[in-house]
Amino acid sequence: MTPNLPEIQITRKLRATRLRLRVEPTQIKLTVPQFCTQRQVQDFLKQSEQWMIDTWQKQQAAVGQIARSLPTELKIFNLKQPLRVIYKTQKNSFILDEQNHQLFISDRQPESYLKAFVIAYAKAHLPVYLEQLSLEIGLPFGECAIRQPKTRWGSCSAKHDIMLNSGLVLFSQEITRYVAVHELAHTKYFDHSLNFWEEVEKHDSNYKNHRKTLKSGVMPWWWC
């Protein structure tokens, strides 16, 4: 076929009643009835060639527009080096290559898969981080849940169960640590009294600046 197009995936199906062509952002598929001859398939593709080229180019332009507006690197709270983000055609939604500081995101729905990676990373790392900090500052807690609430960065229940927002992994470790300290302090003082803030300050002397940074921070569009 034309070099402007990818290799066309042809599938023969017994129940298919007609030739069906689908152009997607990462591939072109042709469904063929079982009885169709190779000549009929080639003639159909020849007739559809210009339409395929036009449609494929539109798809690629749309994908390129999305890719340009998405980050090429991602700073994660507990990684010393940012992850280089690469958008490509792949089966997996995302693949993390920590050794080479690379994150491969499928170009099918890149913004959704980027967020999915952040959530998965948060679920794997934030509870561990909270446990380490809890032992470090001597404030035990119950369970840890990682969620995506729209208005809260964290919460602590009367049973001392702590919830952390998965978006915290996109901040620096100082900011993530402040939120963790804040919620751990609630296990001792279940309010925002003077005693509570003194407990926070005991473990984060710069908490006021960290709090301001968190309040003024804007999450990326693909997260919201």
Backbone as CSV, one residue per row, in Angstrom:
resi,resn,N_x,N_y,N_z,CA_x,CA_y,CA_z,C_x,C_y,C_z
1,MET,0.857,-1.206,0.000,0.000,0.000,0.000,0.884,1.243,0.000
2,THR,0.280,2.392,0.064,1.016,3.646,0.076,1.878,3.797,1.326
3,PRO,3.068,4.389,1.221,3.928,4.579,2.392,3.355,5.568,3.413
4,ASN,2.306,6.318,3.024,1.675,7.272,3.947,0.809,6.586,4.999
5,LEU,0.577,5.282,4.816,-0.313,4.561,5.713,0.427,3.422,6.409
6,PRO,-0.038,3.037,7.616,0.558,1.876,8.284,0.076,0.592,7.609
7,GLU,0.678,-0.518,7.981,0.233,-1.811,7.439,-1.198,-2.076,7.882
8,ILE,-2.033,-2.478,6.956,-3.456,-2.673,7.249,-3.681,-4.072,7.818
9,GLN,-4.362,-4.126,8.953,-4.657,-5.409,9.595,-5.949,-5.975,9.005
10,ILE,-5.833,-7.095,8.315,-6.985,-7.713,7.651,-7.451,-8.920,8.458
11,THR,-8.736,-8.915,8.792,-9.328,-10.019,9.559,-10.514,-10.576,8.794
12,ARG,-10.510,-11.886,8.561,-11.651,-12.548,7.901,-12.603,-13.074,8.961
13,LYS,-13.885,-12.758,8.790,-14.897,-13.210,9.747,-16.041,-13.902,9.017
14,LEU,-16.412,-15.035,9.565,-17.457,-15.845,8.945,-18.793,-15.118,8.900
15,ARG,-19.096,-14.357,9.939,-20.393,-13.689,10.022,-20.421,-12.316,9.348
16,ALA,-19.275,-11.842,8.896,-19.242,-10.529,8.224,-20.006,-10.606,6.906
17,THR,-20.815,-9.580,6.624,-21.613,-9.565,5.392,-21.055,-8.608,4.346
18,ARG,-20.100,-7.749,4.762,-19.516,-6.794,3.821,-18.111,-6.411,4.281
19,LEU,-17.375,-5.795,3.389,-16.048,-5.282,3.723,-16.212,-4.047,4.619
20,ARG,-15.479,-4.025,5.701,-15.617,-2.900,6.638,-14.233,-2.374,6.990
21,LEU,-14.030,-1.067,6.748,-12.738,-0.433,6.960,-12.821,0.530,8.142
22,ARG,-11.852,0.422,9.047,-11.810,1.319,10.213,-10.429,1.939,10.328
23,VAL,-10.402,3.286,10.378,-9.138,4.006,10.560,-9.106,4.541,11.986
24,GLU,-8.119,4.079,12.750,-7.950,4.499,14.141,-6.650,5.286,14.280
25,PRO,-6.430,5.979,15.396,-5.213,6.785,15.547,-3.918,5.992,15.456
26,THR,-3.992,4.694,15.770,-2.752,3.904,15.781,-2.732,2.766,14.776
27,GLN,-3.836,2.522,14.086,-3.873,1.390,13.152,-5.058,1.500,12.204
28,ILE,-5.004,0.702,11.130,-6.121,0.611,10.185,-6.542,-0.854,10.112
29,LYS,-7.840,-1.095,10.273,-8.357,-2.461,10.290,-9.352,-2.669,9.142
30,LEU,-9.267,-3.836,8.525,-10.211,-4.202,7.467,-10.823,-5.548,7.825
31,THR,-12.151,-5.550,7.995,-12.873,-6.797,8.252,-13.418,-7.312,6.921
32,VAL,-13.142,-8.573,6.635,-13.472,-9.147,5.321,-14.370,-10.364,5.500
33,PRO,-15.485,-10.459,4.724,-16.314,-11.680,4.766,-15.499,-12.889,4.306
34,GLN,-15.831,-14.045,4.810,-15.066,-15.258,4.534,-14.993,-15.573,3.034
35,PHE,-16.074,-15.253,2.308,-16.144,-15.635,0.890,-15.412,-14.668,-0.050
36,CYS,-14.934,-13.555,0.438,-14.283,-12.540,-0.414,-12.967,-13.064,-0.986
37,THR,-12.720,-12.760,-2.252,-11.447,-13.153,-2.864,-10.389,-12.090,-2.590
38,GLN,-9.133,-12.456,-2.769,-8.034,-11.516,-2.569,-8.144,-10.348,-3.546
39,ARG,-8.608,-10.625,-4.753,-8.773,-9.573,-5.769,-9.808,-8.551,-5.327
40,GLN,-10.910,-9.025,-4.742,-11.956,-8.113,-4.262,-11.430,-7.224,-3.132
41,VAL,-10.604,-7.813,-2.270,-10.017,-7.059,-1.163,-9.101,-5.969,-1.692
42,GLN,-8.242,-6.331,-2.666,-7.308,-5.361,-3.242,-8.035,-4.234,-3.974
43,ASP,-9.097,-4.580,-4.702,-9.877,-3.558,-5.411,-10.540,-2.599,-4.426
44,PHE,-11.048,-3.149,-3.330,-11.707,-2.324,-2.316,-10.710,-1.356,-1.668
45,LEU,-9.538,-1.864,-1.354,-8.509,-1.019,-0.755,-8.052,0.072,-1.713
46,LYS,-7.956,-0.270,-2.997,-7.542,0.712,-4.007,-8.553,1.845,-4.108
47,GLN,-9.825,1.479,-4.100,-10.890,2.484,-4.184,-10.930,3.368,-2.922
48,SER,-10.548,2.789,-1.806,-10.633,3.501,-0.518,-9.341,4.221,-0.151
49,GLU,-8.336,4.136,-1.018,-7.005,4.625,-0.675,-6.992,6.100,-0.274
50,GLN,-7.561,6.964,-1.067,-7.529,8.393,-0.779,-8.267,8.726,0.506
51,TRP,-9.407,8.041,0.699,-10.176,8.263,1.937,-9.348,7.836,3.144
52,MET,-8.643,6.712,3.031,-7.802,6.238,4.132,-6.687,7.231,4.442
53,ILE,-6.052,7.759,3.401,-4.958,8.725,3.584,-5.462,9.973,4.299
54,ASP,-6.579,10.516,3.797,-7.144,11.733,4.395,-7.538,11.511,5.853
55,THR,-8.205,10.391,6.118,-8.671,10.096,7.469,-7.505,9.839,8.408
56,TRP,-6.506,9.107,7.924,-5.319,8.810,8.738,-4.576,10.091,9.114
57,GLN,-4.425,10.995,8.142,-3.719,12.259,8.407,-4.467,13.108,9.433
58,LYS,-5.790,13.106,9.362,-6.594,13.847,10.345,-6.424,13.261,11.745
59,GLN,-6.406,11.923,11.798,-6.224,11.244,13.089,-4.859,11.583,13.683
60,GLN,-3.824,11.560,12.842,-2.473,11.835,13.318,-2.324,13.287,13.774
61,ALA,-2.986,14.195,13.070,-2.932,15.605,13.452,-3.574,15.804,14.823
62,ALA,-4.699,15.095,15.056,-5.397,15.193,16.342,-4.538,14.633,17.460
63,VAL,-3.913,13.485,17.208,-3.034,12.865,18.207,-1.845,13.771,18.496
64,GLY,-1.282,14.355,17.453,-0.135,15.257,17.621,-0.479,16.473,18.447
65,GLN,-1.687,16.994,18.256,-2.132,18.162,19.024,-2.213,17.828,20.509
66,ILE,-2.743,16.635,20.817,-2.847,16.210,22.214,-1.465,16.019,22.805
67,ALA,-0.594,15.357,22.040,0.750,15.059,22.543,1.517,16.342,22.869
68,ARG,1.309,17.377,22.047,2.042,18.635,22.261,1.598,19.333,23.544
69,SER,0.348,19.103,23.931,-0.163,19.776,25.115,0.029,18.950,26.383
70,LEU,0.540,17.750,26.236,0.809,16.896,27.382,2.276,17.023,27.787
71,PRO,2.600,16.731,29.040,3.977,16.934,29.509,4.977,15.978,28.863
72,THR,6.183,16.464,28.665,7.261,15.612,28.155,8.110,15.087,29.305
73,GLU,7.860,15.606,30.504,8.497,15.056,31.691,7.567,15.202,32.886
74,LEU,7.749,14.323,33.851,6.877,14.289,35.012,7.734,14.234,36.278
75,LYS,7.532,15.222,37.152,8.252,15.231,38.428,7.403,14.495,39.461
76,ILE,8.014,13.508,40.095,7.326,12.690,41.082,7.963,12.895,42.452
77,PHE,7.135,12.942,43.490,7.579,13.386,44.824,8.789,12.642,45.372
78,ASN,8.924,11.355,45.086,10.006,10.582,45.707,11.097,10.149,44.717
79,LEU,11.099,10.759,43.530,12.133,10.452,42.540,13.069,11.649,42.403
80,LYS,14.360,11.390,42.433,15.340,12.465,42.339,15.360,13.093,40.951
81,GLN,15.032,12.298,39.950,15.067,12.767,38.557,13.665,12.733,37.969
82,PRO,13.289,13.713,37.159,11.975,13.649,36.505,11.907,12.470,35.538
83,LEU,10.715,11.979,35.326,10.513,10.918,34.341,10.327,11.549,32.962
84,ARG,11.048,11.067,31.996,10.836,11.511,30.615,9.615,10.764,30.083
85,VAL,8.612,11.513,29.630,7.361,10.899,29.171,7.386,10.752,27.659
86,ILE,7.148,9.528,27.196,7.164,9.224,25.762,5.803,8.642,25.381
87,TYR,5.164,9.254,24.403,3.852,8.798,23.935,4.060,7.942,22.689
88,LYS,3.568,6.706,22.734,3.801,5.795,21.612,2.692,4.760,21.529
89,THR,2.659,4.090,20.384,1.694,3.011,20.192,2.183,1.780,20.944
90,GLN,1.374,1.319,21.879,1.736,0.141,22.667,0.478,-0.487,23.244
91,LYS,0.587,-1.758,23.619,-0.555,-2.490,24.159,-0.912,-2.009,25.556
92,ASN,0.103,-1.817,26.408,-0.131,-1.384,27.789,-0.509,0.091,27.853
93,SER,-1.348,0.445,28.811,-1.725,1.847,29.011,-0.497,2.690,29.339
94,PHE,0.364,2.140,30.215,1.618,2.822,30.557,2.664,1.797,30.966
95,ILE,3.917,2.142,30.740,5.046,1.297,31.147,6.075,2.205,31.811
96,LEU,6.421,1.898,33.056,7.411,2.679,33.780,8.769,1.993,33.713
97,ASP,9.748,2.718,33.213,11.128,2.234,33.169,11.933,3.084,34.156
98,GLU,11.903,2.670,35.429,12.550,3.470,36.487,14.052,3.567,36.301
99,GLN,14.651,2.496,35.803,16.098,2.471,35.647,16.588,3.580,34.721
100,ASN,15.823,3.832,33.659,16.203,4.860,32.687,15.386,6.139,32.829
101,HIS,14.607,6.235,33.912,13.789,7.431,34.199,12.860,7.766,33.033
102,GLN,12.165,6.728,32.529,11.269,6.923,31.390,9.887,6.357,31.697
103,LEU,8.889,7.033,31.153,7.509,6.583,31.281,6.901,6.554,29.885
104,PHE,6.485,5.361,29.447,5.876,5.199,28.129,4.358,5.172,28.291
105,ILE,3.692,6.091,27.581,2.236,6.218,27.662,1.631,5.866,26.307
106,SER,0.592,5.036,26.315,-0.087,4.688,25.073,-0.727,5.931,24.459
107,ASP,-0.578,6.070,23.143,-1.138,7.253,22.467,-2.612,7.101,22.116
108,ARG,-3.251,6.032,22.579,-4.682,5.853,22.312,-5.512,6.886,23.081
109,GLN,-5.272,6.970,24.395,-5.938,7.968,25.241,-4.893,8.490,26.229
110,PRO,-3.931,9.251,25.732,-2.770,9.604,26.559,-3.090,10.336,27.852
111,GLU,-4.045,11.275,27.824,-4.346,12.022,29.043,-4.934,11.104,30.126
112,SER,-5.803,10.160,29.710,-6.404,9.226,30.675,-5.356,8.272,31.236
113,TYR,-4.459,7.802,30.371,-3.446,6.838,30.804,-2.373,7.501,31.665
114,LEU,-2.128,8.780,31.426,-1.181,9.518,32.258,-1.727,9.629,33.682
115,LYS,-3.003,9.941,33.777,-3.644,10.015,35.098,-3.689,8.643,35.752
116,ALA,-3.955,7.607,34.952,-3.991,6.239,35.489,-2.640,5.850,36.076
117,PHE,-1.559,6.287,35.413,-0.224,6.001,35.944,-0.025,6.678,37.299
118,VAL,-0.401,7.951,37.389,-0.227,8.700,38.639,-0.997,8.030,39.774
119,ILE,-2.226,7.610,39.506,-3.042,6.946,40.532,-2.388,5.632,40.967
120,ALA,-1.932,4.851,39.981,-1.292,3.567,40.298,-0.012,3.780,41.103
121,TYR,0.759,4.791,40.708,2.018,5.081,41.414,1.722,5.524,42.846
122,ALA,0.708,6.368,42.996,0.331,6.860,44.322,-0.101,5.710,45.236
123,LYS,-0.888,4.790,44.703,-1.361,3.654,45.506,-0.214,2.753,45.942
124,ALA,0.815,2.700,45.121,1.965,1.854,45.446,2.923,2.523,46.429
125,HIS,3.053,3.852,46.356,4.114,4.536,47.108,3.650,5.393,48.282
126,LEU,2.489,6.022,48.193,2.059,6.910,49.286,1.821,6.180,50.614
127,PRO,1.171,5.009,50.615,0.996,4.311,51.898,2.332,3.934,52.543
128,VAL,3.300,3.538,51.722,4.628,3.192,52.237,5.296,4.429,52.834
129,TYR,5.176,5.541,52.125,5.769,6.795,52.603,5.127,7.232,53.919
130,LEU,3.801,7.119,53.995,3.085,7.508,55.212,3.512,6.629,56.389
131,GLU,3.685,5.348,56.154,4.117,4.424,57.201,5.509,4.784,57.708
132,GLN,6.417,5.092,56.796,7.779,5.474,57.177,7.777,6.763,57.997
133,LEU,6.981,7.736,57.553,6.903,9.017,58.261,6.265,8.844,59.632
134,SER,5.261,7.993,59.714,4.586,7.710,60.968,5.573,7.166,62.005
135,LEU,6.419,6.256,61.591,7.434,5.689,62.487,8.479,6.737,62.860
136,GLU,8.817,7.585,61.895,9.840,8.622,62.096,9.417,9.645,63.146
137,ILE,8.145,10.078,63.092,7.701,11.145,63.999,6.891,10.622,65.188
138,GLY,6.670,9.303,65.218,6.012,8.702,66.374,4.525,8.962,66.492
139,LEU,3.842,9.061,65.346,2.390,9.253,65.353,1.748,8.117,64.551
140,PRO,1.298,7.068,65.230,0.709,5.920,64.524,-0.675,6.239,63.952
141,PHE,-1.059,5.473,62.934,-2.380,5.648,62.317,-2.981,4.266,62.041
142,GLY,-4.230,4.254,61.579,-4.906,2.990,61.286,-4.619,2.499,59.878
143,GLU,-5.587,2.676,58.989,-5.433,2.273,57.591,-5.105,3.500,56.733
144,CYS,-4.573,3.239,55.542,-4.312,4.332,54.594,-5.037,4.043,53.284
145,ALA,-5.827,4.998,52.828,-6.538,4.884,51.548,-6.048,5.974,50.607
146,ILE,-5.909,5.635,49.334,-5.496,6.603,48.319,-6.674,6.819,47.379
147,ARG,-7.131,8.078,47.303,-8.307,8.378,46.471,-8.052,9.639,45.650
148,GLN,-9.096,10.092,44.931,-8.973,11.282,44.090,-10.105,12.286,44.384
149,PRO,-10.236,12.727,45.630,-11.269,13.730,45.914,-10.934,15.057,45.239
150,LYS,-11.954,15.823,44.916,-11.733,17.081,44.195,-11.355,18.241,45.114
151,THR,-11.719,18.152,46.380,-11.532,19.321,47.251,-10.618,19.092,48.446
152,ARG,-10.125,17.888,48.642,-9.286,17.622,49.815,-7.990,16.918,49.423
153,TRP,-6.907,17.310,50.095,-5.619,16.646,49.869,-5.440,15.470,50.821
154,GLY,-6.192,15.475,51.894,-6.100,14.374,52.842,-7.171,14.491,53.901
155,SER,-7.349,13.422,54.665,-8.297,13.450,55.776,-7.903,12.378,56.778
156,CYS,-8.388,12.542,58.007,-8.132,11.574,59.065,-9.446,11.322,59.799
157,SER,-9.810,10.072,59.938,-11.074,9.732,60.599,-10.878,9.612,62.109
158,ALA,-11.991,9.472,62.820,-11.932,9.311,64.273,-11.211,8.020,64.663
159,LYS,-11.181,7.067,63.751,-10.471,5.798,64.000,-8.994,5.890,63.598
160,HIS,-8.569,7.097,63.205,-7.185,7.361,62.790,-6.835,6.721,61.447
161,ASP,-7.870,6.475,60.633,-7.623,6.036,59.246,-7.360,7.286,58.414
162,ILE,-6.341,7.223,57.570,-5.931,8.402,56.797,-6.176,8.186,55.308
163,MET,-6.719,9.219,54.669,-6.880,9.239,53.222,-5.923,10.274,52.650
164,LEU,-5.216,9.911,51.603,-4.348,10.852,50.893,-4.777,10.925,49.433
165,ASN,-4.729,12.137,48.891,-5.078,12.369,47.488,-3.918,11.883,46.608
166,SER,-4.216,11.071,45.606,-3.165,10.518,44.745,-2.393,11.608,43.994
167,GLY,-3.024,12.774,43.804,-2.355,13.876,43.118,-1.152,14.419,43.865
168,LEU,-1.001,14.033,45.127,0.135,14.514,45.936,1.478,14.059,45.369
169,VAL,1.504,12.983,44.620,2.787,12.509,44.066,3.327,13.472,43.013
170,LEU,2.479,14.397,42.537,2.917,15.374,41.528,3.557,16.614,42.158
171,PHE,3.538,16.685,43.477,4.181,17.794,44.183,5.580,17.382,44.647
172,SER,6.332,18.349,45.154,7.647,18.021,45.712,7.452,17.223,47.000
173,GLN,8.501,16.542,47.436,8.387,15.723,48.639,8.087,16.577,49.874
174,GLU,8.583,17.832,49.903,8.315,18.704,51.047,6.811,18.960,51.204
175,ILE,6.129,19.156,50.077,4.688,19.427,50.118,3.926,18.162,50.491
176,THR,4.301,17.044,49.884,3.648,15.767,50.198,3.851,15.429,51.674
177,ARG,5.055,15.695,52.167,5.352,15.415,53.569,4.496,16.281,54.492
178,TYR,4.296,17.556,54.122,3.468,18.438,54.949,2.054,17.871,55.097
179,VAL,1.464,17.417,53.994,0.096,16.878,54.056,0.065,15.628,54.941
180,ALA,1.070,14.780,54.778,1.143,13.566,55.590,1.291,13.916,57.078
181,VAL,2.152,14.886,57.381,2.333,15.341,58.765,1.016,15.902,59.305
182,HIS,0.353,16.712,58.500,-0.926,17.326,58.876,-1.934,16.256,59.302
183,GLU,-2.067,15.213,58.471,-3.054,14.169,58.780,-2.617,13.312,59.963
184,LEU,-1.337,13.057,60.089,-0.844,12.296,61.240,-1.044,13.075,62.542
185,ALA,-0.905,14.394,62.472,-1.120,15.231,63.664,-2.574,15.147,64.136
186,HIS,-3.479,14.878,63.193,-4.898,14.737,63.560,-5.154,13.478,64.388
187,THR,-4.230,12.534,64.353,-4.412,11.343,65.189,-4.218,11.686,66.668
188,LYS,-3.576,12.816,66.910,-3.340,13.279,68.282,-4.326,14.380,68.663
189,TYR,-4.592,15.283,67.727,-5.531,16.389,67.952,-6.532,16.402,66.799
190,PHE,-7.767,15.983,67.107,-8.773,15.839,66.047,-9.505,17.167,65.817
191,ASP,-8.712,18.213,65.583,-9.265,19.548,65.355,-8.156,20.401,64.739
192,HIS,-8.390,21.708,64.607,-7.349,22.617,64.133,-7.033,23.647,65.225
193,SER,-6.877,23.137,66.413,-6.579,23.993,67.568,-5.119,24.421,67.551
194,LEU,-4.774,25.281,68.498,-3.389,25.727,68.631,-2.468,24.538,68.890
195,ASN,-2.935,23.610,69.710,-2.140,22.413,70.003,-1.867,21.604,68.736
196,PHE,-2.874,21.536,67.879,-2.709,20.807,66.609,-1.608,21.440,65.762
197,TRP,-1.676,22.752,65.567,-0.691,23.425,64.723,0.708,23.387,65.341
198,GLU,0.773,23.375,66.664,2.083,23.228,67.316,2.662,21.842,67.058
199,GLU,1.772,20.846,66.998,2.215,19.473,66.680,2.721,19.392,65.245
200,VAL,2.009,20.054,64.330,2.438,20.091,62.927,3.805,20.764,62.824
201,GLU,3.945,21.906,63.495,5.205,22.663,63.437,6.372,21.886,64.030
202,LYS,6.086,21.048,65.003,7.122,20.230,65.629,7.799,19.317,64.593
203,HIS,7.012,18.888,63.602,7.523,17.943,62.604,7.768,18.585,61.235
204,ASP,7.289,19.834,61.088,7.509,20.562,59.827,7.582,22.052,60.161
205,SER,8.790,22.526,60.436,8.972,23.914,60.874,8.600,24.929,59.797
206,ASN,8.565,24.493,58.544,8.242,25.395,57.434,6.830,25.141,56.902
207,TYR,5.965,24.605,57.754,4.639,24.173,57.297,3.799,25.314,56.716
208,LYS,3.973,26.545,57.227,3.154,27.662,56.726,3.424,27.931,55.248
209,ASN,4.695,27.911,54.865,5.038,28.102,53.451,4.573,26.921,52.607
210,HIS,4.714,25.724,53.161,4.263,24.531,52.441,2.758,24.580,52.226
211,ARG,2.055,25.072,53.219,0.598,25.189,53.125,0.201,26.188,52.039
212,LYS,0.921,27.315,51.988,0.643,28.329,50.955,0.914,27.785,49.556
213,THR,2.024,27.067,49.420,2.377,26.480,48.124,1.301,25.518,47.660
214,LEU,0.810,24.711,48.580,-0.228,23.738,48.244,-1.515,24.429,47.814
215,LYS,-1.870,25.494,48.523,-3.115,26.209,48.203,-3.035,26.948,46.873
216,SER,-1.837,27.411,46.522,-1.685,28.164,45.274,-1.344,27.265,44.088
217,GLY,-1.088,26.001,44.362,-0.718,25.071,43.281,-1.898,24.764,42.378
218,VAL,-1.620,24.651,41.086,-2.656,24.329,40.098,-2.337,22.964,39.489
219,MET,-3.317,22.068,39.527,-3.109,20.745,38.942,-3.196,20.836,37.414
220,PRO,-2.464,19.992,36.700,-2.494,20.019,35.228,-3.866,19.675,34.680
221,TRP,-4.167,20.163,33.487,-5.503,19.984,32.898,-5.862,18.514,32.731
222,TRP,-4.888,17.678,32.393,-5.188,16.266,32.153,-5.553,15.529,33.445
223,TRP,-5.197,16.126,34.586,-5.597,15.525,35.865,-7.034,15.902,36.216
224,CYS,-7.384,17.154,35.934,-8.717,17.653,36.282,-9.780,17.203,35.288
